[in-house]
Amino acid sequence: MDYKAANVSKTTRILFPIVITAVTGLFAPSAIELVGFLMFGNLIRECGVLDSLSETAQKVLANLVTIFLGISIATQMTADKFLEWNTLLILLLGLFAFIFDTAGGVLFAKFLNLFLKKKLNPMIGAAGISAFPMSGRIVHALGRKEDPNNFLLMHSIGVNVSGQIASVIAGGLILNFFL
């Protein structure tokens, strides 16, 4: 795919997390905590004033939180709690969702290509799942394997981030619907 580098203004980069958080708050209030903290990380990175805090949040703090979260979950994962039908059902539903999202994204891109003059690479549709950032990297690697001049990383990561945000908002909407 063609990639055309473009500069994004600092005002746009600062307004993006604020607008996304506000829109999420209007449509899916129960998802605002997750989207808000995701966008807060973007805001402290883009504002340019909190470089030390931004670097700590991106590296050290993220690793520490991941370790502590993993340890706290692991202490609760005894066989009598984990090996239940409900747990296995959730795992199967997750597997089905990944398969459906990947195939659906590719098929939707192929459907769009029927109507577009400038065709999309259907592999981009596979990057829309919320397995951030792995699916975007895999799509890029597979595209490069097929054609070494094919540069899909920016496109696939952009679609991947959109899928991530959409998943959180959809989850919030579902919670609002059922609760």
C-alpha positions in Angstrom: 0.0 0.0 0.0 1.1 3.5 -0.5 2.2 5.4 2.5 2.3 9.1 2.5 3.9 10.7 5.6 1.9 13.7 6.8 2.5 16.0 9.7 -0.2 16.2 12.3 -0.4 19.5 14.2 0.3 19.6 17.9 -3.2 21.0 18.5 -4.8 17.9 16.8 -2.6 15.5 18.8 -3.6 17.2 22.0 -7.3 17.5 21.2 -7.6 13.8 20.0 -7.5 12.2 23.4 -9.8 14.9 24.9 -12.4 14.5 22.2 -12.3 10.7 22.3 -12.8 10.7 26.1 -15.7 13.1 25.8 -17.5 11.2 23.0 -17.0 7.9 25.0 -18.5 9.6 28.1 -21.5 10.5 26.1 -22.2 7.2 24.4 -20.7 4.6 26.8 -20.2 6.0 30.3 -19.2 2.7 31.8 -16.2 2.5 29.4 -14.9 6.0 30.2 -12.4 4.8 32.9 -10.6 2.5 30.4 -10.7 4.9 27.5 -9.9 7.9 29.7 -6.7 6.3 31.1 -5.7 5.2 27.6 -6.2 8.7 26.3 -4.6 10.2 29.4 -1.4 8.4 28.5 -1.6 9.9 25.0 -2.2 13.3 26.4 0.8 13.3 28.8 3.0 12.1 25.9 1.8 14.7 23.5 1.6 17.8 25.7 5.4 17.9 25.8 5.6 19.2 29.4 5.5 15.9 31.3 8.3 14.1 29.5 9.7 12.4 32.6 6.2 11.2 33.7 5.4 10.1 30.2 8.6 8.0 29.9 8.0 6.4 33.3 4.4 5.6 32.4 5.4 4.1 29.1 8.2 1.9 30.4 8.7 1.3 34.1 5.2 1.8 35.4 3.6 -0.2 32.6 5.9 -3.2 33.3 5.4 -3.0 37.0 1.6 -2.9 36.7 1.7 -5.8 34.3 3.8 -7.9 36.7 1.6 -7.1 39.7 -1.5 -7.8 37.8 -0.2 -11.1 36.6 0.9 -12.1 40.1 -2.5 -11.1 41.6 -4.4 -13.0 39.0 -2.1 -16.1 39.2 -2.7 -16.3 42.9 -6.4 -16.7 42.3 -6.1 -19.3 39.5 -6.5 -22.5 41.3 -7.7 -25.5 39.4 -11.1 -25.6 41.1 -11.8 -22.0 40.0 -10.2 -22.1 36.6 -11.3 -25.5 35.2 -15.0 -24.8 35.1 -17.4 -24.9 32.1 -18.0 -21.2 32.3 -14.2 -20.5 32.0 -13.8 -22.9 29.1 -16.9 -21.3 27.4 -15.4 -17.8 27.8 -12.1 -19.1 26.2 -14.0 -20.7 23.3 -16.1 -17.5 22.8 -12.8 -15.5 22.8 -11.3 -17.8 20.2 -14.5 -17.6 18.1 -14.4 -13.7 18.4 -10.8 -13.6 17.1 -11.5 -15.9 14.2 -14.7 -14.0 13.3 -13.0 -10.6 13.7 -10.1 -11.5 11.5 -12.2 -13.2 8.8 -14.8 -10.5 8.9 -12.2 -7.7 8.6 -10.7 -9.4 5.5 -14.0 -10.0 3.9 -15.2 -6.5 4.6 -12.1 -5.0 3.0 -12.7 -7.3 -0.1 -16.3 -6.1 -0.1 -15.2 -2.4 0.0 -12.8 -3.1 -2.9 -15.8 -3.9 -5.1 -16.7 -0.2 -4.9 -13.4 1.6 -4.5 -11.2 2.9 -7.3 -8.1 2.8 -5.2 -8.1 -0.7 -3.7 -7.4 -1.6 -0.1 -5.1 -4.4 0.9 -7.6 -6.9 2.5 -4.9 -7.9 5.1 -5.6 -4.5 6.7 -9.0 -5.9 7.8 -7.3 -8.6 9.9 -5.5 -5.9 12.0 -8.8 -4.5 13.4 -9.0 -7.0 16.2 -8.1 -5.7 19.6 -5.0 -7.9 20.1 -2.9 -4.8 20.3 -0.3 -4.5 18.8 0.4 -8.0 17.7 -2.2 -8.3 14.9 -0.9 -5.1 13.3 2.7 -6.4 13.4 1.7 -9.8 12.0 -0.2 -8.2 9.1 2.8 -6.0 8.3 5.2 -9.1 8.5 2.9 -11.2 6.2 2.6 -8.3 3.8 6.4 -7.9 3.7 6.9 -11.6 3.2 4.6 -11.5 0.1 6.1 -8.3 -1.3 9.2 -6.8 0.3 8.1 -3.3 -0.9 4.8 -3.7 0.8 4.8 -1.4 3.9 1.7 -2.0 6.0 2.8 -1.1 9.5 1.4 2.4 9.8 -1.9 1.3 8.2 -2.3 -1.9 10.2 -1.4 -0.2 13.5 -3.9 2.6 12.8 -6.6 0.1 12.1 -5.5 -1.8 15.2 -5.8 1.2 17.5 -9.2 1.9 16.1 -10.3 -1.7 16.8 -8.9 -1.3 20.4 -10.9 1.9 21.0 -14.0 0.4 19.4 -13.8 -2.7 21.5 -13.7 -0.7 24.7 -16.6 1.4 23.6 -18.6 -1.6 22.5 -17.9 -3.3 25.8 -19.2 -0.3 27.6 -22.3 -0.2 25.5 -23.0 -3.9 26.2 -22.5 -3.3 29.9 -25.0 -0.4 29.8 -27.5 -2.5 27.9 -27.4 -5.5 30.3 -27.0 -3.7 33.6 
